[in-house]
Amino acid sequence: MAKYQSRLDKRSKKNSNKILNIMIAVVLLLIVVVGATIVMGGGDEKASSNVADTETKDTETKDSDKSNKNAEKDDKSVSLDEDKKSEEKENEDKKDEEKKSDEEKQKDEASDEEDTVKLEGEEQSELKVEDSDEPNVKKTMVHPKWKPIGTEQTGEHVSSYEPGSVDWQEKVKTISYATGIPEDNMTVWYIEGNGGPQKSMATVTAKDTKKPYRVYLQWVDGKGWQPTKVQELVENDKD
């Protein structure tokens, strides 16, 4: 009976070991499955991360390209604005040059007109202008209707060459009348006698044109100084 019992015990142990081995195998299988799942899941996450990184880089590249294109567009816009401003400035400079040219032309025309002495209240067509052979004289001008300019002086006349005196001022007024140069635009270089107590001669220039003139004067009793001749000089010989 004891021998039979021992056999039963051995068979029972053998069955128990078989069950234990099966359970161990199941556990190992589960570990392998779980491990594989974790490994594969990590790979998917890594792949997903790589895809996300790639998409991010693509987006950044597109944004960068777009930004560069916008920058190029802005640069072109700035360049066009600068070209437009440059063109406008050139047009303004051209207009200024044309304006200056017109002003200079008008000035030259006015200067040419001044070659012939202007007379207040006299017919310009009656002015006689002749070329001169005298040294330093371009031309000689005489007007048949020159008149004495009037005087504030009374009694016997004595010619004065003192600047600021009444007689001096009346000489200057007569010179302005004969040459057409306003007194405030005239420089008087010299006034001197001319062969007699009632005759004078003056050298003057216009301040704006610098043209020199020599003016001959004759005193008329009770009526003042009268111009008798005007000469346009080549150069100012009293400077």
ZAMARGU-4260 file (C-alpha; in steps of 0.2 Angstrom, whole numbers, plus 5000, padded with zeros to 4 digits):
<rodrens>
0) 5000/5000/5000 | 5014/5012/5004 | 5022/5008/4987 | 5006/5012/4978 | 5005/5029/4988
5) 5023/5033/4982 | 5018/5031/4965 | 5004/5042/4966 | 5014/5056/4974 | 5027/5055/4960
10) 5013/5056/4947 | 5005/5071/4956 | 5022/5080/4956 | 5025/5077/4938 | 5008/5085/4934
15) 5012/5099/4945 | 5028/5103/4936 | 5020/5102/4919 | 5007/5115/4924 | 5021/5126/4931
20) 5031/5125/4915 | 5015/5129/4905 | 5012/5144/4916 | 5030/5150/4914 | 5029/5148/4896
25) 5013/5158/4895 | 5022/5172/4906 | 5037/5172/4895 | 5026/5173/4879 | 5016/5188/4887
30) 5033/5196/4891 | 5039/5194/4873 | 5022/5201/4866 | 5022/5216/4878 | 5040/5219/4874
35) 5037/5218/4855 | 5022/5230/4857 | 5033/5243/4866 | 5047/5242/4853 | 5035/5243/4839
40) 5025/5257/4847 | 5041/5267/4850 | 5046/5265/4832 | 5029/5272/4826 | 5032/5286/4838
45) 5049/5289/4831 | 5043/5288/4813 | 5028/5300/4818 | 5041/5312/4826 | 5052/5311/4810
50) 5036/5315/4799 | 5032/5329/4810 | 5049/5336/4810 | 5049/5335/4791 | 5033/5344/4790
55) 5039/5357/4801 | 5054/5359/4791 | 5044/5360/4775 | 5033/5373/4783 | 5048/5383/4789
60) 5056/5382/4772 | 5039/5388/4763 | 5038/5402/4776 | 5056/5407/4773 | 5053/5407/4754
65) 5038/5417/4756 | 5047/5429/4767 | 5061/5431/4755 | 5049/5434/4740 | 5040/5447/4751
70) 5057/5455/4755 | 5062/5455/4736 | 5045/5462/4732 | 5048/5476/4745 | 5065/5479/4738
75) 5058/5481/4721 | 5045/5493/4727 | 5058/5503/4736 | 5069/5503/4721 | 5055/5509/4710
80) 5051/5523/4722 | 5069/5528/4722 | 5069/5528/4703 | 5054/5538/4703 | 5061/5551/4715
85) 5077/5552/4705 | 5067/5555/4689 | 5057/5568/4698 | 5073/5577/4704 | 5081/5576/4687
90) 5065/5584/4679 | 5065/5598/4693 | 5084/5601/4690 | 5080/5602/4671 | 5066/5614/4674
95) 5078/5624/4685 | 5091/5624/4672 | 5078/5630/4658 | 5072/5643/4670 | 5089/5650/4673
100) 5093/5649/4654 | 5077/5659/4651 | 5082/5672/4664 | 5100/5673/4657 | 5093/5675/4640
105) 5081/5689/4646 | 5095/5697/4655 | 5106/5696/4639 | 5092/5704/4629 | 5090/5717/4642
110) 5109/5720/4641 | 5108/5721/4622 | 5094/5734/4624 | 5105/5744/4636 | 5118/5745/4622
115) 5107/5760/4616 | 5105/5773/4629 | 5087/5774/4635 | 5080/5791/4637 | 5065/5796/4648
120) 5052/5806/4638 | 5062/5806/4622 | 5059/5797/4606 | 5072/5783/4606 | 5071/5782/4587
125) 5078/5800/4586 | 5094/5795/4595 | 5109/5796/4584 | 5122/5782/4587 | 5139/5781/4578
130) 5153/5770/4579 | 5169/5779/4585 | 5187/5778/4580 | 5193/5786/4596 | 5203/5775/4608
135) 5193/5766/4621 | 5176/5772/4613 | 5164/5760/4606 | 5151/5772/4600 | 5145/5789/4602
140) 5126/5794/4605 | 5118/5811/4603 | 5099/5815/4605 | 5093/5831/4596 | 5080/5833/4610
145) 5090/5832/4625 | 5085/5847/4637 | 5092/5855/4653 | 5086/5845/4668 | 5082/5861/4678
150) 5091/5869/4693 | 5088/5875/4711 | 5103/5886/4709 | 5101/5905/4707 | 5113/5919/4703
155) 5129/5917/4694 | 5133/5899/4692 | 5149/5891/4698 | 5152/5873/4693 | 5156/5863/4709
160) 5165/5846/4709 | 5162/5843/4728 | 5152/5827/4730 | 5136/5830/4739 | 5135/5849/4733
165) 5119/5855/4724 | 5128/5857/4708 | 5136/5840/4710 | 5119/5832/4713 | 5112/5841/4698
170) 5126/5834/4687 | 5122/5816/4693 | 5104/5819/4689 | 5108/5825/4671 | 5120/5810/4669
175) 5106/5798/4674 | 5094/5807/4662 | 5106/5805/4647 | 5111/5787/4650 | 5095/5780/4657
180) 5104/5772/4672 | 5094/5775/4688 | 5105/5785/4701 | 5104/5771/4714 | 5111/5759/4700
185) 5125/5770/4695 | 5142/5772/4701 | 5150/5789/4698 | 5169/5787/4695 | 5174/5804/4690
190) 5167/5821/4686 | 5179/5834/4679 | 5179/5850/4669 | 5179/5849/4650 | 5188/5865/4643
195) 5177/5878/4652 | 5169/5884/4668 | 5152/5879/4661 | 5157/5862/4654 | 5159/5845/4663
200) 5163/5827/4659 | 5159/5812/4669 | 5163/5793/4669 | 5150/5781/4676 | 5146/5763/4676
205) 5129/5754/4678 | 5131/5743/4694 | 5122/5728/4686 | 5130/5727/4669 | 5146/5736/4673
210) 5146/5745/4657 | 5156/5761/4657 | 5150/5778/4649 | 5157/5795/4647 | 5144/5809/4648
215) 5147/5827/4642 | 5137/5841/4650 | 5134/5859/4646 | 5127/5872/4658 | 5112/5882/4652
220) 5109/5898/4663 | 5093/5897/4673 | 5089/5880/4666 | 5103/5869/4673 | 5114/5855/4666
225) 5111/5848/4648 | 5119/5832/4641 | 5127/5835/4624 | 5135/5818/4621 | 5136/5801/4628
230) 5150/5788/4624 | 5150/5770/4627 | 5168/5765/4632 | 5177/5749/4629 | 5183/5749/4647
235) 5182/5760/4663 | 5197/5771/4662 | 5194/5779/4679 | 5193/5763/4689
</rodrens>
